[in-house]
Amino acid sequence: MKNGNNQTAGTQSLISMTINKTVTLAIILIAASLMLQECNCKKLVLDCADTKYSFELPVRAYPDRDSISIGDTIWFEIKAPSRIQDIATNQMIDYSGTANLGSGITFSALSAANQFTVNSVEKFNYVLINGLELRHGYSNGLGNEYQFIERNGNYVFLLGIIAKEKGTYGIIFSNSNNTYRTNDKCTKANFTINFKNTNQHYPLNPFYIPGSNPVGSDYYFIVK
């Protein structure tokens, strides 16, 4: 009977060890699976930096005279549908609900060396009707950063600048790159911002080549 009891106890001990090893192995496998899922998840977040679309937003300046007086206002306006044509494919894309569509606008005055090197944010007062100001006077008074807003199926922006000092000025809108939507941070787009239906007064730029017809996001004028 004693031998039988010893055999039974040994068998139970062996079964218990086997169960413990099986449970331990299962726990290890589950933990490894969770770690792998977490790594894959992080990798997906890191890998979603590709830009899929390229759009163009038109900006207009008015009145687009080549010279104004101190106290006069120039308006800069953007109004474009959020359903917009992709430049690469010509397809219409619904790109509504952006989280970071906007532009950094720089303000420079012509220096004595005949170059636009004088930072000039403080040479104007500002009236912002549509949009949000994110930063004022960044890079030692070179520019302001704005975010556009969406209203009634359009992206809109309206900024008035009021001249405070005489001079020859150049204003440049930056493009909005790596733009994403609030509900889709991975399908990104680049927005090129260019003036349309506006006389940009390129002859006021010392580097303008006579006879050329450039297209760009820069605008020049004189304050008398």
C-alpha positions in Angstrom: 0.0 0.0 0.0 2.9 2.3 0.8 4.4 1.8 -2.7 1.0 2.6 -4.2 0.7 5.7 -2.3 4.1 6.9 -3.3 3.3 6.2 -6.9 0.1 8.2 -6.7 1.8 11.1 -5.0 4.6 11.1 -7.7 2.0 11.1 -10.5 0.1 14.0 -8.9 3.3 15.9 -8.5 4.3 15.3 -12.1 0.8 16.5 -13.3 1.0 19.6 -11.1 4.4 20.4 -12.6 3.2 20.0 -16.1 0.1 22.2 -15.5 2.3 24.9 -13.9 4.7 24.8 -16.9 1.8 25.0 -19.3 0.2 27.9 -17.5 3.6 29.7 -17.3 4.2 29.2 -21.0 0.7 30.5 -21.8 1.3 33.6 -19.7 4.6 34.2 -21.5 3.0 33.8 -24.9 0.2 36.2 -24.0 2.6 38.8 -22.7 4.8 38.5 -25.8 1.7 38.8 -28.0 0.6 42.0 -26.1 4.1 43.4 -26.5 4.1 42.7 -30.2 0.7 44.3 -30.6 2.0 47.4 -28.8 5.1 47.6 -30.9 3.0 47.2 -34.1 0.7 49.9 -32.9 3.6 52.3 -32.2 5.1 51.5 -35.5 1.9 52.3 -37.3 1.8 55.7 -35.6 5.4 56.4 -36.5 4.9 55.2 -40.1 2.0 57.4 -41.0 4.0 60.4 -42.1 3.6 60.1 -45.8 1.8 62.8 -47.7 -1.0 61.6 -50.0 -2.5 64.7 -51.5 -1.4 68.1 -52.9 -3.8 71.0 -53.0 -3.6 74.7 -53.9 -5.3 77.5 -51.9 -5.8 80.9 -53.6 -5.2 84.0 -51.6 -6.3 87.5 -52.8 -5.1 90.9 -51.8 -7.3 94.0 -52.1 -7.2 96.8 -52.9 -4.1 95.6 -54.8 -2.6 99.0 -55.5 1.2 99.3 -55.7 1.2 102.1 -53.1 -1.0 103.1 -50.1 -0.8 105.7 -47.4 -0.2 105.4 -43.7 -3.5 104.4 -42.1 -4.7 102.5 -45.2 -5.7 98.8 -45.0 -4.9 95.9 -47.2 -7.1 92.8 -46.9 -5.8 89.3 -47.5 -8.5 86.7 -48.1 -8.7 83.0 -48.6 -12.0 81.2 -49.4 -11.8 77.7 -50.9 -14.1 74.7 -50.8 -13.0 71.9 -48.4 -13.9 69.5 -51.2 -10.8 70.3 -53.4 -9.0 69.0 -56.4 -5.8 67.0 -55.9 -3.1 68.5 -58.1 -1.5 65.1 -58.8 -4.6 63.1 -59.8 -7.1 65.9 -60.7 -9.6 64.0 -58.4 -12.0 65.9 -56.1 -11.2 65.1 -52.5 -13.3 65.8 -49.5 -10.6 67.1 -47.2 -12.8 68.7 -44.5 -12.1 68.8 -40.8 -8.4 69.8 -40.9 -6.7 70.3 -37.6 -3.7 72.4 -38.6 -4.3 74.2 -41.9 -2.7 77.6 -41.9 0.2 79.8 -42.8 3.1 81.7 -41.4 3.0 85.2 -42.9 6.3 87.1 -43.0 6.5 90.9 -43.2 9.8 92.5 -44.5 10.8 96.0 -45.5 13.4 96.9 -48.1 16.7 97.9 -46.5 19.3 100.5 -47.5 21.1 97.6 -49.2 18.0 97.1 -51.4 17.0 93.8 -49.9 14.0 92.7 -48.0 15.8 92.0 -44.7 14.1 94.3 -42.2 11.6 92.4 -40.0 8.4 94.4 -40.1 5.6 92.8 -38.1 5.4 95.8 -35.8 5.1 98.3 -38.7 1.4 97.3 -39.1 -1.7 97.0 -37.0 -3.9 93.9 -37.6 -7.6 93.2 -38.0 -8.3 89.4 -38.0 -11.9 88.7 -39.2 -11.7 85.0 -40.0 -9.0 82.7 -38.6 -6.9 82.2 -35.5 -3.6 83.8 -34.6 -1.2 81.2 -33.2 1.9 83.3 -32.8 2.7 87.0 -33.2 6.1 88.4 -34.1 8.0 85.1 -34.3 11.6 85.1 -35.4 12.3 88.5 -33.9 9.4 90.3 -35.5 9.5 88.6 -38.9 6.1 87.0 -39.0 2.8 86.0 -37.6 1.3 82.4 -37.7 -2.3 81.9 -38.4 -4.7 79.0 -38.6 -7.6 79.0 -41.2 -11.1 78.0 -40.1 -13.8 76.0 -41.9 -17.2 77.5 -42.4 -20.1 76.3 -44.6 -18.0 73.9 -46.5 -15.2 76.4 -47.2 -11.8 77.1 -45.7 -11.7 80.8 -44.9 -9.2 83.4 -43.7 -9.5 87.2 -43.7 -6.8 89.5 -42.4 -6.5 93.2 -42.7 -3.2 95.0 -42.2 -3.0 98.7 -41.4 0.1 100.6 -42.4 1.9 102.5 -39.7 5.2 103.5 -41.3 6.5 104.4 -44.7 8.6 102.0 -46.7 8.6 99.3 -49.4 7.3 96.0 -48.1 7.1 92.4 -49.1 4.7 89.9 -47.6 5.0 86.1 -48.1 2.5 83.3 -47.2 4.1 80.0 -46.3 2.6 76.8 -47.6 0.8 74.5 -45.2 2.6 71.2 -45.3 1.9 67.9 -43.4 -1.7 69.0 -42.9 -4.0 66.4 -41.4 -7.6 66.0 -40.3 -8.9 65.7 -36.8 -10.4 62.2 -37.5 -7.4 61.0 -39.7 -4.0 62.0 -38.7 -2.3 59.7 -41.2 -3.7 60.8 -44.6 -1.8 64.0 -44.9 -1.8 66.8 -47.5 0.4 69.7 -48.6 -1.4 72.9 -49.4 0.4 75.4 -51.7 -0.7 78.9 -51.2 -0.5 81.3 -54.2 -2.0 84.7 -55.0 -4.8 84.7 -57.6 -6.6 87.6 -59.3 -4.1 89.9 -57.7 -1.5 92.3 -59.0 1.5 91.3 -56.9 3.7 94.3 -58.0 6.8 92.2 -58.7 8.8 95.1 -60.2 9.1 96.4 -56.6 11.2 93.3 -55.8 14.9 94.1 -56.7 15.4 90.5 -57.9 12.5 90.6 -60.3 13.4 89.7 -63.9 11.6 92.0 -66.4 9.3 90.2 -68.7 8.9 87.2 -66.4 5.4 86.3 -65.0 6.1 84.5 -61.7 3.4 82.7 -59.7 3.9 82.8 -56.0 2.8 83.6 -52.4 4.6 87.0 -52.2 3.1 90.4 -52.5 4.8 93.9 -52.7 3.7 97.4 -52.0 4.8 100.9 -50.9 3.6 102.8 -48.0 3.9 106.6 -48.6 
